[in-house]
């Protein structure tokens, strides 16, 4: 096979992998948002640390205002192959 064909195949596979990772990260972000909203949180801001995938877990920085009006900022991890959430400071 020609060298450039391998390059094209590599770029396609890389694009599929990155697209899948982005899709999963957005889905996990929605799980976080719905979990916080169920606990009465508002003004929720969730940022995915795309460079920090810890042992297959997606890592997020989360800030929100709880039902009592207190501001919180924490980090959490969401399982890549499940939906368990591991909070640094549990809401």
Secondary structure, 3 states (H helix, E strand, C coil): CCHHHHHHHHHHHHHHHHHHHHHHHHHHHHHHHHHHHHCCCEEEEEEEEEEEEECCEEEEEEEEECCCCCEEEEEEEEECCCCCEEECCCC
